[in-house]
Amino acid sequence: HVQLVESGGGYVQPGGSLRLSCDLSKYFSGRFKACMGWVRQAPGKDREGVAVISTSGGSSYYTDSVKDRFTSSRDNGKNTLYLQMNNLKPEDTAMYYCGARIAASCAADALRGDYFTVWGQGTQVTVS
């Protein structure tokens, strides 16, 4: 059951940038603490956790392949999660999903591809 709404995907050349957004308002009113983040799935591959961040911003984790290139942030007032992706590579091509789970904070295991309990419908990112 999709409760989150992603946007911002598209086609970009290698080295380019994109910013993904995720509207959390149908799921998260801001009254609860949550771990939220991004997961991607390329054709023929398993879902891969990309980045997670807590509502307080006090904890965040990134998969090694995107460290120093991707930054996740959140605007709690707007109930929106962002993923800024810089220096994109062809191997970043995938469907990107945002997800969330009620939690006091994020731990490293939140990067599991199946950690979140609510999801968006996905937005395609193609780097070529």
Rosetta silent file (secondary structure, phi, psi, omega in degrees, C-alpha in Angstrom):
SEQUENCE: HVQLVESGGGYVQPGGSLRLSCDLSKYFSGRFKACMGWVRQAPGKDREGVAVISTSGGSSYYTDSVKDRFTSSRDNGKNTLYLQMNNLKPEDTAMYYCGARIAASCAADALRGDYFTVWGQGTQVTVS
SCORE:     score description
SCORE:     0.000 S_00000001
   1 L     0.000  111.408 -176.130    0.000    0.000    0.000 S_00000001
   2 E   -76.362  125.806  177.388    1.760    3.106   -1.269 S_00000001
   3 E  -123.130  -13.243 -179.011    1.665    6.019    1.117 S_00000001
   4 E  -109.378  155.396 -176.535    4.704    8.011    0.056 S_00000001
   5 E  -129.885  114.943  178.050    5.163    9.928   -3.204 S_00000001
   6 E   -92.317  157.264  172.991    8.528   10.315   -4.907 S_00000001
   7 E  -155.926  165.158  173.702    9.453   12.790   -7.605 S_00000001
   8 L   105.963   -4.279  177.516   12.527   14.155   -9.319 S_00000001
   9 L   -70.571  172.973  179.083   13.814   11.191  -11.263 S_00000001
  10 E   164.290 -163.238 -177.761   14.842   11.434  -14.873 S_00000001
  11 E  -107.497  133.083 -178.882   17.563   11.032  -17.420 S_00000001
  12 E  -146.599  150.334  177.278   21.013   12.506  -16.825 S_00000001
  13 L   -79.923  155.596  176.212   24.474   12.172  -18.299 S_00000001
  14 L   -53.385  138.210 -176.503   27.356   10.743  -16.229 S_00000001
  15 L    90.261  -10.520 -179.499   28.700   13.357  -13.862 S_00000001
  16 L   -80.774 -177.262 -177.187   25.346   15.091  -13.668 S_00000001
  17 L  -132.189  152.174  171.949   23.079   15.694  -10.696 S_00000001
  18 E  -143.879  153.141  172.416   19.492   15.026   -9.702 S_00000001
  19 E  -124.478  120.815  176.642   17.493   15.700   -6.562 S_00000001
  20 E   -92.921  146.344  176.628   14.786   13.295   -5.542 S_00000001
  21 E  -124.284  150.565  178.085   11.952   14.323   -3.250 S_00000001
  22 E  -136.548  117.304  178.436    9.623   12.198   -1.178 S_00000001
  23 E   -83.456  115.020 -177.820    6.349   13.542    0.192 S_00000001
  24 L   -97.524    0.779 -166.699    5.777   11.886    3.575 S_00000001
  25 L   -62.485  -26.764 -179.980    2.650   13.802    4.536 S_00000001
  26 L   -76.813  -13.929 -177.084    0.220   10.916    4.026 S_00000001
  27 L  -113.900  -35.976 -166.229    2.228    8.811    6.452 S_00000001
  28 L  -128.506  112.955 -178.843    4.080   11.081    8.796 S_00000001
  29 L   -89.284   -4.575 -178.670    2.576   14.079   10.509 S_00000001
  30 L    95.105   -3.350 -179.268    5.754   14.873   12.360 S_00000001
  31 L   -83.471  -16.996 -177.260    4.407   13.698   15.696 S_00000001
  32 L  -117.243  152.580  173.965    6.406   10.511   15.636 S_00000001
  33 L   -82.835  145.161 -177.938   10.062    9.769   15.268 S_00000001
  34 E  -148.915  157.213  167.015   10.998    7.758   12.221 S_00000001
  35 E  -103.825  129.097 -177.203   13.862    6.391   10.205 S_00000001
  36 E  -134.775  159.721 -178.926   13.403    7.249    6.549 S_00000001
  37 E   177.415 -159.418 -171.923   15.476    6.837    3.471 S_00000001
  38 E  -130.864  138.814  177.505   16.047    5.602   -0.038 S_00000001
  39 E  -129.492  145.875  177.413   16.328    2.187   -1.623 S_00000001
  40 E  -129.401  155.473  178.275   17.053    1.432   -5.271 S_00000001
  41 E  -140.533  118.561  176.009   16.533   -1.523   -7.518 S_00000001
  42 L   -92.044  155.890 -179.997   18.225   -2.035  -10.853 S_00000001
  43 L   -54.750  129.449  177.488   16.846   -4.534  -13.381 S_00000001
  44 L    78.621    4.577 -178.878   17.722   -8.070  -12.390 S_00000001
  45 L  -121.600  160.889  176.518   19.140   -7.036   -9.030 S_00000001
  46 L   -73.841  160.791  173.671   17.918   -7.051   -5.439 S_00000001
  47 L   -63.257  140.114 -177.963   16.801   -3.899   -3.694 S_00000001
  48 E  -126.015  125.602  174.927   19.763   -2.007   -2.240 S_00000001
  49 E   -67.208  134.342 -176.577   19.598    0.457    0.615 S_00000001
  50 E  -106.497  -52.178 -176.493   21.146    3.752   -0.479 S_00000001
  51 E  -156.195  143.322  175.644   20.754    6.247    2.364 S_00000001
  52 E  -135.332  151.009  179.822   18.840    6.543    5.613 S_00000001
  53 E  -150.788  143.258  178.992   18.292    9.440    7.977 S_00000001
  54 E   -83.733  163.378  179.952   16.393    9.896   11.206 S_00000001
  55 L   -63.701  -30.685  178.353   13.742   12.574   11.683 S_00000001
  56 L   -78.678  -14.877 -175.730   16.040   14.367   14.089 S_00000001
  57 L    77.924    1.909 -176.106   18.889   14.225   11.584 S_00000001
  58 L   -75.860  -18.236  179.563   21.064   12.834   14.332 S_00000001
  59 L  -136.866  136.482  177.324   21.809    9.592   12.537 S_00000001
  60 E  -152.340  148.547  179.755   22.392    8.864    8.881 S_00000001
  61 E  -140.937  150.038  179.002   24.022    6.103    6.909 S_00000001
  62 E  -133.645  145.501  172.351   24.990    5.632    3.284 S_00000001
  63 L   -69.793  150.164 -171.181   25.952    2.615    1.275 S_00000001
  64 H   -56.697  -36.524 -173.064   29.637    2.731    0.344 S_00000001
  65 H   -68.997  -14.156 -178.654   29.080    3.208   -3.377 S_00000001
  66 H  -115.679   -2.555  179.299   27.316    6.571   -2.895 S_00000001
  67 L   -58.099  140.644 -179.278   29.296    8.077   -0.033 S_00000001
  68 L    72.448   -0.172  176.261   30.640   11.543   -0.863 S_00000001
  69 L  -119.535  -35.990 -177.670   28.260   11.744   -3.848 S_00000001
  70 E  -109.292  144.939  175.862   24.743   11.450   -2.367 S_00000001
  71 E  -136.203  126.024  176.267   23.268   13.416    0.513 S_00000001
  72 E  -100.564  139.485  178.224   19.956   12.717    2.188 S_00000001
  73 E  -145.362  166.630  179.391   18.174   15.464    4.071 S_00000001
  74 E  -140.583  150.083  173.714   14.718   16.129    5.415 S_00000001
  75 E  -117.994   96.841 -175.464   12.470   19.097    5.972 S_00000001
  76 L   -63.601  -31.914  179.163   10.259   18.070    8.859 S_00000001
  77 L   -64.420  -34.003  179.734    8.103   21.181    8.493 S_00000001
  78 L   -97.011    0.358 -176.176    7.259   20.189    4.915 S_00000001
  79 L    50.917   46.404 -176.302    7.193   16.461    5.678 S_00000001
  80 E  -130.418  137.713  176.279    9.594   15.967    2.782 S_00000001
  81 E  -109.715  142.376 -179.185   12.663   13.799    2.366 S_00000001
  82 E  -125.603  153.949  170.364   15.320   14.601   -0.223 S_00000001
  83 E  -134.395  107.018  175.769   18.165   12.763   -1.908 S_00000001
  84 E   -87.751  121.051 -176.514   20.714   14.984   -3.614 S_00000001
  85 E  -117.026  116.162  179.872   22.689   12.907   -6.082 S_00000001
  86 L  -114.804  160.859  178.412   25.874   14.357   -7.548 S_00000001
  87 L    48.952   50.681 -176.944   28.490   12.941   -9.888 S_00000001
  88 L   -64.861  145.501 -178.457   26.047   10.310  -11.074 S_00000001
  89 L  -120.820  157.307  178.451   27.407    7.169  -12.673 S_00000001
  90 H   -54.923  -33.570  179.765   25.789    4.667  -15.053 S_00000001
  91 H   -70.816   -6.933  173.532   25.732    2.121  -12.220 S_00000001
  92 H   -83.041   -6.661  179.751   23.388    4.436  -10.313 S_00000001
  93 L   -61.641  123.504 -177.556   20.687    3.690  -12.876 S_00000001
  94 E  -177.386  169.890  166.500   17.749    2.164  -11.022 S_00000001
  95 E   -85.091  128.248 -178.814   14.242    2.686   -9.728 S_00000001
  96 E  -106.084  130.083 -179.982   14.538    4.690   -6.541 S_00000001
  97 E  -119.508  139.978  169.228   12.039    4.235   -3.724 S_00000001
  98 E   -97.824  152.647 -178.312   11.639    6.202   -0.549 S_00000001
  99 E  -146.909  165.972  179.407   10.606    4.429    2.599 S_00000001
 100 E  -152.700  157.529  178.864    9.952    5.062    6.258 S_00000001
 101 E  -155.165  133.807  177.656    9.561    3.202    9.520 S_00000001
 102 E   -62.534  124.706 -179.408    8.610    4.404   12.979 S_00000001
 103 L  -166.713  152.749 -179.987   11.820    4.332   15.032 S_00000001
 104 L   -68.001  -31.962  179.139   13.659    6.475   17.538 S_00000001
 105 L  -162.265 -179.868  176.264   16.626    6.719   15.195 S_00000001
 106 L  -101.023  141.253  169.856   18.363    4.960   12.325 S_00000001
 107 L  -115.114  168.932 -175.554   20.914    2.220   12.778 S_00000001
 108 H   -59.309  -30.254 -178.157   23.231    0.826   10.128 S_00000001
 109 H   -72.367   -6.057  174.584   20.933   -2.135    9.513 S_00000001
 110 H   -67.167  -12.811  177.030   18.315    0.307    8.227 S_00000001
 111 H   -77.727   -0.593  173.124   20.223    0.101    4.947 S_00000001
 112 L   -60.492  143.376 -179.435   18.659   -3.319    4.383 S_00000001
 113 L   -65.591  -16.078 -177.182   16.551   -3.286    1.276 S_00000001
 114 L  -115.635   19.824 -172.634   13.523   -4.520    3.242 S_00000001
 115 L   -72.027  -39.835 -171.949   13.803   -2.366    6.391 S_00000001
 116 L   -75.868  155.115 -178.844   11.026    0.132    5.763 S_00000001
 117 L  -106.618  -16.460  173.326    7.353   -0.580    6.403 S_00000001
 118 E  -129.064  147.723 -171.498    5.849    2.043    4.107 S_00000001
 119 E  -137.872  162.869  168.199    6.994    2.822    0.599 S_00000001
 120 E   -97.149 -178.157 -176.498    6.498    5.070   -2.369 S_00000001
 121 L   -86.042  -12.599  177.966    5.788    3.989   -5.909 S_00000001
 122 L    98.128  152.031  174.410    9.315    4.701   -7.117 S_00000001
 123 E  -138.292  134.313 -173.246   10.934    7.135   -9.521 S_00000001
 124 E   -83.018  133.359  172.771   13.268    6.099  -12.319 S_00000001
 125 E  -119.177  124.361  179.639   16.820    7.438  -12.525 S_00000001
 126 E  -124.308  123.564  179.805   18.739    6.737  -15.716 S_00000001
 127 E  -115.312  112.133 -176.350   22.382    7.733  -16.114 S_00000001
 128 L  -157.944    0.000    0.000   23.662    7.336  -19.640 S_00000001
